[in-house]
Amino acid sequence: MTTAAHPRLDNLLAALTLNLAEDTTAAMERSGGLTGRAIQALLALEEFLGGCHVGKLAEVLDLTHSGAVRLVSQLEDAGYAERRPGADRRRVEVVLTARGRRQAAGARRAQLAVIRQATDGLDAAEAATLERLLARLVESRVGERFARRAEGDSPAWWCRTCDFASCGRGDGRCPAQTTAARLAGS
């Protein structure tokens, strides 16, 4: 669906997303002394990847296999994760330690605090409207990523830092999950 350009809306959304990304990243980094992909790895391992093999972590974060191996080494050195032999012994699985789970929880709290500061001034009706509109934007962007994957591109997973309980995934309300499932025909 093509719509008319909305320069002010586009500019406001660009500024908001850039600044929220910067502020949440900085807050998460301060919470645990890790940066960038390491924080994303902690959150993904804590939420849905625990016990995954290094190759899966590389796929989720859009890293090379060697990049994921280095990242896991960084997490191990910090005491946040450990490698374990996989089920077929050819693969190594990555799991968070108790310290890693605490760090992931702290990073998620830091991220949420920044987002809550941004939405605190909304009343219930405004919050519901914004939630509905954001769900539509997520659906659109997930559709675009799905198309890119079909063309051979493999961007990082959309939900790599999500809190599945908050997004409604278990209730079938996650716009990313439902869009991907619809597009995959499942």
VENDA-V990581 format. One record per pair of residues at least 12 apart in sequence whose C-alpha atoms are under 10 Angstrom apart, sorted by the first residue. I is the first residue (numbers start at 1). J is the second residue. Records with the same first field share a line. If there is no record, write none. Layout:
# VENDA-V990581
I = J ; J
This chain:
# VENDA-V990581
1 = 140
16 = 118
20 = 111 ; 114 ; 115 ; 118
21 = 111 ; 114 ; 115
23 = 110 ; 111 ; 114 ; 115
24 = 107 ; 108 ; 110 ; 111 ; 112 ; 113 ; 114 ; 115
25 = 39 ; 40 ; 107 ; 110 ; 111 ; 114
26 = 110 ; 111 ; 114
27 = 106 ; 107 ; 108 ; 109 ; 110 ; 111 ; 112 ; 113 ; 114
28 = 40 ; 103 ; 104 ; 106 ; 107 ; 108 ; 109 ; 110 ; 111 ; 112 ; 114
29 = 107 ; 110 ; 111
30 = 106 ; 107 ; 110
31 = 103 ; 104 ; 105 ; 106 ; 107 ; 108 ; 109 ; 110 ; 111
32 = 78 ; 100 ; 102 ; 103 ; 104 ; 106 ; 107 ; 110
33 = 78 ; 103 ; 107
34 = 74 ; 75 ; 78 ; 103 ; 107
37 = 61 ; 62 ; 63 ; 68 ; 71
38 = 61 ; 68 ; 71 ; 72 ; 74 ; 75
39 = 75 ; 103 ; 104 ; 107 ; 108 ; 161
40 = 60 ; 61 ; 104 ; 107 ; 160 ; 161 ; 162
41 = 57 ; 58 ; 60 ; 61 ; 68 ; 71 ; 72 ; 75 ; 81 ; 96 ; 104 ; 160 ; 161
42 = 72 ; 75 ; 80 ; 81 ; 95 ; 96 ; 100 ; 101 ; 102 ; 103 ; 104 ; 105 ; 107 ; 108 ; 160 ; 161
43 = 96 ; 100 ; 101 ; 103 ; 104 ; 105 ; 106 ; 107 ; 108 ; 159 ; 160 ; 161 ; 162 ; 163
44 = 57 ; 60 ; 61 ; 104 ; 157 ; 159 ; 160 ; 161 ; 162 ; 163
45 = 57 ; 81 ; 94 ; 95 ; 96 ; 100 ; 101 ; 104 ; 160 ; 161
46 = 95 ; 96 ; 97 ; 100 ; 101 ; 102 ; 103 ; 104 ; 105 ; 161 ; 163
47 = 101 ; 104 ; 105 ; 159 ; 160 ; 161 ; 162 ; 163 ; 164 ; 165
48 = 159 ; 160 ; 161 ; 162 ; 163 ; 164
49 = 93 ; 94 ; 95 ; 96 ; 160
50 = 81 ; 93 ; 94 ; 95 ; 96
51 = 82 ; 83 ; 84 ; 85 ; 86 ; 92 ; 93 ; 94 ; 95 ; 96
52 = 83 ; 84 ; 86 ; 91 ; 92 ; 93 ; 94 ; 95
53 = 83 ; 84 ; 85 ; 86 ; 87 ; 90 ; 91 ; 92 ; 93 ; 94 ; 95
54 = 66 ; 67 ; 68 ; 69 ; 71 ; 72 ; 83 ; 91 ; 92 ; 93 ; 94
55 = 68 ; 69 ; 91 ; 92 ; 93
56 = 68 ; 93 ; 94
57 = 69 ; 71 ; 72 ; 93 ; 94 ; 156 ; 160
58 = 71 ; 72 ; 156
59 = 154 ; 155 ; 156 ; 157
60 = 154 ; 155 ; 156 ; 157 ; 158 ; 159 ; 160
61 = 154 ; 155 ; 156 ; 157 ; 158 ; 160 ; 161
62 = 154 ; 155 ; 156 ; 157
63 = 154 ; 155 ; 156
69 = 92
72 = 94 ; 95
75 = 94 ; 96 ; 97 ; 100
76 = 94 ; 95 ; 96 ; 97 ; 100
78 = 99 ; 100
79 = 96 ; 97 ; 98 ; 99 ; 100
80 = 95 ; 96 ; 97 ; 98 ; 99 ; 100 ; 101 ; 102 ; 103 ; 104
81 = 94 ; 95 ; 96 ; 97 ; 98 ; 99 ; 100 ; 101
82 = 94 ; 95 ; 96 ; 97 ; 100
83 = 95 ; 96
104 = 161
108 = 161 ; 162 ; 163
111 = 161
132 = 175
134 = 175
135 = 167 ; 173 ; 174 ; 175 ; 176
136 = 175 ; 176
137 = 175 ; 176
138 = 158 ; 174 ; 175 ; 176 ; 177 ; 179
139 = 174 ; 175 ; 176 ; 177 ; 178 ; 179 ; 180
140 = 175 ; 176 ; 179
141 = 158 ; 176 ; 179
142 = 157 ; 158 ; 159 ; 175 ; 176 ; 177 ; 178 ; 179 ; 180 ; 183
143 = 176 ; 179 ; 180 ; 182 ; 183
145 = 157 ; 158 ; 180
146 = 179 ; 180 ; 183 ; 184
147 = 183
158 = 176 ; 177
159 = 174 ; 176 ; 177
